[in-house]
Amino acid sequence: MTLLAVMVLLASPVYCLDLERAKIYYLSGDYNASINECEKILVRSGYSPDIDQLYYLAGMSYLKTGNYLRASDIFEIILKEFKGSRFQDEAVLGLGDAYFLKGDYDKAGIQYKKIITGPYSKLRPQAYYRMSQVAFKLGNVEEGKDYAQRLKQEYPLNTEIALNQEICSLGDDYTVQVGAFASFQNANNLTQKLVQKGYPAFIEESAIQGKNTYRVRVGRLRQRQEALALESKLAQEGYPTKICP
């Protein structure tokens, strides 16, 4: 038996315990602890078994903490260095998610399409859902509806639909965005001014990289032509407008 083989045999029990500990941290939501455990193992265990799984766990932990750049780097390592890994599709999806969360929707779409157009993958339903979101973010409403419909038709029992019930009505309503603020007070001030003018304005809150954004939107309209008319009216009053599905 070679010296390397002996080292692997001796290290394997410790490695397995450390990997399990990292998994437990991840599943319990302690992503920083999971990252620390993963990085510690990677430093000392370059020859360890299941190293691709360790990289994937680290990538997902970084994704959960909002470190999208580091997550992207790790998913790229899996794709380039572990060609036969069982985590290849997961890494593609993870890389797409990192781009999506950074707001780079074009690059996110490229990754999701690899799963949709490639050999059959159990992650194809998730890719369909994510592509619908990419399309809506880019303003491609009909394309977004098409991906949502394909998901419902091809995978009617998939948990992606059960967990995301809004997909049944994605793109059915249009609204006009007139501002986005880091301050809720500023968003609320504009909303109240619009309401006083008779507009059905509301605030939609979202979090990007740990920072809250408050979008002021007007109306919930079934027809795009109605949204275009509302957008034109608001634009004439000097508001920066954008139609959103």
C-alpha positions as CSV (number, residue, x, y, z in Angstrom):
1,M,0.0,0.0,0.0
2,T,1.4,3.4,-1.0
3,L,2.0,6.1,1.6
4,L,-0.7,8.3,0.0
5,A,-3.2,5.4,0.3
6,V,-2.3,5.0,4.0
7,M,-2.8,8.8,4.5
8,V,-6.2,8.7,2.9
9,L,-7.3,5.7,5.0
10,L,-6.1,7.4,8.2
11,A,-7.7,10.8,7.3
12,S,-11.0,9.5,6.0
13,P,-12.8,9.0,9.4
14,V,-11.8,12.5,10.5
15,Y,-12.7,14.0,7.2
16,C,-16.2,12.3,7.2
17,L,-16.9,13.7,10.7
18,D,-15.8,17.2,9.6
19,L,-18.0,17.0,6.5
20,E,-21.0,15.8,8.5
21,R,-20.4,18.7,10.9
22,A,-20.4,21.2,8.0
23,K,-23.6,19.7,6.7
24,I,-25.3,20.0,10.1
25,Y,-24.3,23.6,10.3
26,Y,-25.7,24.3,6.8
27,L,-29.0,22.5,7.5
28,S,-29.4,24.3,10.8
29,G,-29.0,27.7,9.0
30,D,-25.6,28.5,10.5
31,Y,-24.0,29.2,7.2
32,N,-20.9,31.1,8.5
33,A,-20.1,28.1,10.7
34,S,-20.5,25.8,7.6
35,I,-18.2,28.0,5.6
36,N,-15.5,27.9,8.3
37,E,-15.8,24.1,8.6
38,C,-15.6,23.7,4.8
39,E,-12.7,26.1,4.4
40,K,-10.8,24.3,7.2
41,I,-11.2,20.9,5.5
42,L,-10.2,22.3,2.1
43,V,-7.0,23.7,3.5
44,R,-5.8,20.4,4.9
45,S,-7.6,17.8,2.8
46,G,-6.9,18.3,-0.9
47,Y,-6.8,14.6,-1.5
48,S,-10.0,13.7,0.5
49,P,-12.9,11.8,-1.0
50,D,-16.2,13.7,-1.9
51,I,-14.2,16.9,-2.3
52,D,-16.7,18.0,-4.9
53,Q,-19.5,17.7,-2.4
54,L,-17.5,19.8,0.0
55,Y,-17.0,22.5,-2.6
56,Y,-20.7,22.5,-3.4
57,L,-21.6,22.8,0.3
58,A,-19.2,25.8,0.6
59,G,-20.6,27.4,-2.5
60,M,-24.2,27.1,-1.2
61,S,-23.2,28.5,2.2
62,Y,-21.5,31.5,0.6
63,L,-24.6,32.0,-1.6
64,K,-26.8,32.0,1.6
65,T,-24.7,34.6,3.2
66,G,-24.8,37.0,0.2
67,N,-21.2,36.5,-0.8
68,Y,-22.1,35.9,-4.5
69,L,-18.6,36.4,-5.9
70,R,-17.1,33.7,-3.7
71,A,-20.0,31.4,-4.4
72,S,-19.5,31.9,-8.2
73,D,-15.8,31.1,-7.9
74,I,-16.6,27.9,-6.1
75,F,-19.3,26.7,-8.5
76,E,-16.8,27.5,-11.3
77,I,-14.2,25.2,-9.7
78,I,-16.7,22.4,-9.6
79,L,-17.6,22.9,-13.3
80,K,-14.0,23.1,-14.4
81,E,-12.1,20.7,-12.1
82,F,-14.7,18.0,-11.4
83,K,-16.1,17.2,-14.8
84,G,-17.7,13.9,-13.8
85,S,-19.1,15.2,-10.5
86,R,-22.6,14.4,-9.5
87,F,-22.9,18.0,-8.5
88,Q,-22.3,19.4,-12.0
89,D,-25.9,20.4,-12.6
90,E,-26.3,21.7,-9.0
91,A,-23.2,23.8,-9.6
92,V,-24.7,25.2,-12.9
93,L,-27.9,26.1,-11.1
94,G,-25.9,27.6,-8.2
95,L,-23.8,29.7,-10.5
96,G,-27.0,30.9,-12.2
97,D,-28.5,31.8,-8.8
98,A,-25.3,33.8,-7.9
99,Y,-25.6,35.8,-11.1
100,F,-29.4,36.3,-10.6
101,L,-28.9,37.6,-7.0
102,K,-26.3,40.0,-8.2
103,G,-28.7,41.3,-10.7
104,D,-26.9,39.9,-13.8
105,Y,-29.9,38.3,-15.3
106,D,-28.4,37.7,-18.8
107,K,-25.6,35.6,-17.3
108,A,-28.1,33.8,-15.0
109,G,-30.2,32.9,-18.0
110,I,-27.2,31.4,-19.8
111,Q,-26.7,29.0,-16.9
112,Y,-30.3,28.0,-16.5
113,K,-30.6,27.3,-20.2
114,K,-27.8,24.9,-20.0
115,I,-29.9,22.7,-17.7
116,I,-33.1,23.2,-19.9
117,T,-31.4,22.4,-23.2
118,G,-28.9,19.8,-22.0
119,P,-29.4,16.1,-21.2
120,Y,-32.3,15.4,-18.9
121,S,-31.7,16.7,-15.4
122,K,-33.8,16.4,-12.2
123,L,-33.2,20.2,-11.9
124,R,-35.0,21.1,-15.1
125,P,-38.2,22.2,-13.3
126,Q,-36.1,24.6,-11.1
127,A,-34.4,25.9,-14.2
128,Y,-37.8,26.5,-15.9
129,Y,-39.0,28.5,-12.9
130,R,-35.8,30.5,-12.7
131,M,-35.9,31.3,-16.4
132,S,-39.4,32.6,-16.0
133,Q,-38.1,35.0,-13.3
134,V,-35.2,36.0,-15.5
135,A,-37.5,36.8,-18.4
136,F,-39.8,38.9,-16.2
137,K,-36.8,40.8,-14.7
138,L,-35.6,41.6,-18.3
139,G,-39.1,42.7,-19.3
140,N,-39.7,39.8,-21.6
141,V,-43.2,39.1,-20.3
142,E,-44.4,36.6,-23.0
143,E,-41.2,34.6,-22.6
144,G,-41.7,34.5,-18.8
145,K,-45.2,33.3,-19.2
146,D,-44.0,30.6,-21.7
147,Y,-41.5,29.2,-19.2
148,A,-44.0,29.3,-16.4
149,Q,-46.6,27.4,-18.6
150,R,-44.0,24.8,-19.7
151,L,-43.2,24.1,-16.0
152,K,-46.9,23.6,-15.2
153,Q,-47.5,21.4,-18.3
154,E,-44.4,19.2,-18.1
155,Y,-44.1,18.9,-14.3
156,P,-47.6,19.4,-12.9
157,L,-46.7,17.6,-9.6
158,N,-43.3,19.1,-9.1
159,T,-42.6,20.8,-5.7
160,E,-41.3,23.9,-7.5
161,I,-44.9,24.7,-8.3
162,A,-46.2,23.7,-4.8
163,L,-43.6,25.9,-3.2
164,N,-44.2,28.8,-5.6
165,Q,-47.9,29.1,-6.0
166,E,-47.6,32.5,-7.5
167,I,-46.4,30.8,-10.7
168,C,-50.0,30.1,-11.5
169,S,-50.5,33.8,-12.1
170,L,-47.1,35.0,-13.0
171,G,-47.3,37.8,-15.5
172,D,-51.1,38.1,-15.4
173,D,-50.9,41.5,-13.7
174,Y,-49.0,44.6,-14.8
175,T,-47.9,47.5,-12.7
176,V,-46.0,50.7,-13.3
177,Q,-43.0,51.4,-11.2
178,V,-42.3,55.1,-10.5
179,G,-39.4,54.9,-8.1
180,A,-37.0,52.7,-6.0
181,F,-35.6,53.9,-2.7
182,A,-33.3,52.6,0.0
183,S,-35.3,54.6,2.6
184,F,-38.9,53.4,3.4
185,Q,-39.8,57.0,4.4
186,N,-38.9,58.4,1.0
187,A,-40.9,55.6,-0.7
188,N,-43.8,56.2,1.6
189,N,-43.7,60.0,0.9
190,L,-44.0,59.4,-2.8
191,T,-46.7,56.8,-2.3
192,Q,-48.8,59.1,-0.3
193,K,-48.5,61.9,-2.9
194,L,-49.7,59.5,-5.6
195,V,-52.6,58.3,-3.5
196,Q,-53.6,61.9,-2.9
197,K,-53.7,62.3,-6.6
198,G,-56.0,59.3,-6.9
199,Y,-53.5,56.7,-8.1
200,P,-53.6,53.2,-6.5
201,A,-50.0,53.3,-5.4
202,F,-48.3,50.8,-3.1
203,I,-44.8,49.9,-1.9
204,E,-43.1,46.6,-2.7
205,E,-40.2,45.6,-0.5
206,S,-37.3,43.4,-1.6
207,A,-33.9,42.5,-0.3
208,I,-30.8,42.5,-2.5
209,Q,-27.4,41.5,-1.0
210,G,-28.8,42.1,2.4
211,K,-30.1,45.6,1.7
212,N,-33.8,46.5,1.5
213,T,-35.1,48.3,-1.5
214,Y,-38.6,49.9,-1.5
215,R,-40.2,50.1,-4.9
216,V,-43.1,52.4,-5.5
217,R,-45.6,51.0,-8.0
218,V,-49.0,52.0,-9.3
219,G,-51.9,49.8,-10.3
220,R,-52.5,46.1,-10.9
221,L,-53.7,45.8,-14.5
222,R,-54.8,42.8,-16.5
223,Q,-53.9,44.2,-19.9
224,R,-50.6,45.5,-21.1
225,Q,-52.4,48.2,-23.0
226,E,-53.9,49.5,-19.8
227,A,-50.4,49.6,-18.2
228,L,-49.0,51.5,-21.2
229,A,-51.7,54.1,-20.9
230,L,-51.0,54.5,-17.2
231,E,-47.3,54.7,-17.8
232,S,-47.8,57.4,-20.4
233,K,-50.0,59.5,-18.0
234,L,-47.5,59.2,-15.1
235,A,-44.5,60.0,-17.5
236,Q,-46.3,63.1,-18.6
237,E,-46.4,64.2,-14.9
238,G,-42.6,63.8,-14.7
239,Y,-42.3,60.4,-13.0
240,P,-39.6,57.9,-14.2
241,T,-41.7,55.0,-15.2
242,K,-41.2,51.3,-16.0
243,I,-43.8,48.6,-16.6
244,C,-43.4,45.5,-14.5
245,P,-45.2,42.2,-14.9
